[in-house]
Amino acid sequence: MEKRTIQFSPPDIGELEIAEVAEAMRSGWITTGPRTKLLERRLAAYIATGRSEDDGEPDRVVCLNSATAAEEINLRLIGVGPGDEVIVPAYTYTATASAAIHCGARVVFADIRKDGASDTHMPEMDYDKVAELINERTKAVIPVDLGGIVCDYDRLFEVVEHTSSCFSPTPSDGTPLGDLSNRIQSAVGRVAVVTDAAHALGAGRVVGGAYRNCGAIADFTSFSFHAVKNFTTAEGGAAAWKPIRGVQNEEIYHMTQLLSLHGQSKDALAKTKAGAWEYDIIAPWYKCNMTDITAGIGLRQLDRYPGLLERRREIVKRYDHVCDMLGISHLVHTTPTMTSSCHLYLIRVPDIDEERRNRMIERMAERGVATNVHYKPLPMMTAYKGLGWDIKDFPNSFDYYHNLITLPLHTKLSNEDVDFVCAALEEAVRLC
Ligand SMILES: Cc1ncc(COP(=O)(O)O)c(C=O)c1O
């Protein structure tokens, strides 16, 4: 077999993005400004309707410098802090858990269902376990729409509604953030669903009988625009939220601005208005805003995004065909009630151990094919072992991981590349 260089997940950046970045740099305004605000409004429209024309929908999305920051800001906004517990799947990337830890909360891991969800095979939390873990200290649960596959929110909402009797909102400490958090927690009236949708911009699912896009399903959502994601701004992310009864979207938007920009009452753009130099600092907060240079990349990515998703779906179909022939289990990216953003293609090779899986990865690398493993469960990582977690308590997560390989899935792959990956996979299964 020949050799070909197939990268795992290079960014798809074209002349449109390059021209927009150059334009932003020439414009005289390079930090958070008009491009970031436009991207926020267009993302809000995209989440609400699936179309990204700016329809003036303000205050539903805030663009930040990462998904990690977006999740942390979401959690801080709802008042998660020391003494609180946050339920996180054991099977995810560290950011899902670390953002909660940064807030001072205790992370409680939940194992996944054996072999993942029955329809999509996605390594999704076992919601019966989540129900058992919820107690009076639990303030949020963080489902992960892993690989772009949307979780079973009907079931998750059922669990958090069912356990609402043990939920009591954190009393306000009298500060503007404390007041807002208390009003949000009181209006939600149960453990908040704060989704990690780092992979899932553009995905959607029927929830509560209606099809909804990711960002309009959970109470709060975070997206990643990191360089390896479907939709990129090099580094970046966004926080989104569903309207909350009795709380104005503007209030949430304003508080996220404060939380992400030093607690400063005016941003740099507002301060440039003649005579408007004076500002206040309401609390010594964080610094994680998006710049107009990176927002420029995002604006042009958003123009191209429907086409990028379509190409991902074509590649998934080709992989599905070959994996089904080889008897290899894989994520199911489309079901009658769910459309994935096709971010990752996870496969699980039957009857192999970790060592053989690693040999297969090496064999494919010898053919020039870069693969990956999403994820080594968090209780296997040094930091989380140090916090007292043990993978023995998460047998389904370990089982899912031990024979897993992630194939390259991105829009720089030609059909010939995809066929080559399939041939290298078939060879690795045969020879390892
Ligand atoms: C599941 C998941 N959550 C969160 C993140 C963090 O994203 P970011 O790098 O934008 O902070 C990632 C990044 O890879 C991720 O895979």
The ligand as a MOL file (V3000), in Angstrom:
LIG
                    3D

  0  0  0     0  0            999 V3000
M  V30 BEGIN CTAB
M  V30 COUNTS 16 16 0 0 0
M  V30 BEGIN ATOM
M  V30 1 C -15.7250 18.6730 24.3740 0
M  V30 2 C -14.9150 19.9360 24.4330 0
M  V30 3 N -15.2680 20.8960 25.3100 0
M  V30 4 C -14.5830 22.0480 25.4160 0
M  V30 5 C -13.4810 22.2920 24.6220 0
M  V30 6 C -12.7320 23.5620 24.8070 0
M  V30 7 O -12.7630 24.3750 23.6760 0
M  V30 8 P -11.8330 25.6590 23.6090 0
M  V30 9 O -10.4870 25.1980 23.1670 0
M  V30 10 O -12.5000 26.5580 22.5870 0
M  V30 11 O -11.8220 26.2630 24.9490 0
M  V30 12 C -13.0830 21.3400 23.6860 0
M  V30 13 C -11.8950 21.5860 22.8470 0
M  V30 14 O -11.3810 20.7520 22.1890 0
M  V30 15 C -13.8190 20.1280 23.5890 0
M  V30 16 O -13.4480 19.1720 22.7250 0
M  V30 END ATOM
M  V30 BEGIN BOND
M  V30 1 1 1 2
M  V30 2 1 2 3
M  V30 3 2 2 15
M  V30 4 2 3 4
M  V30 5 1 4 5
M  V30 6 1 5 6
M  V30 7 2 5 12
M  V30 8 1 6 7
M  V30 9 1 7 8
M  V30 10 2 8 9
M  V30 11 1 8 10
M  V30 12 1 8 11
M  V30 13 1 12 13
M  V30 14 1 12 15
M  V30 15 2 13 14
M  V30 16 1 15 16
M  V30 END BOND
M  V30 END CTAB
M  END
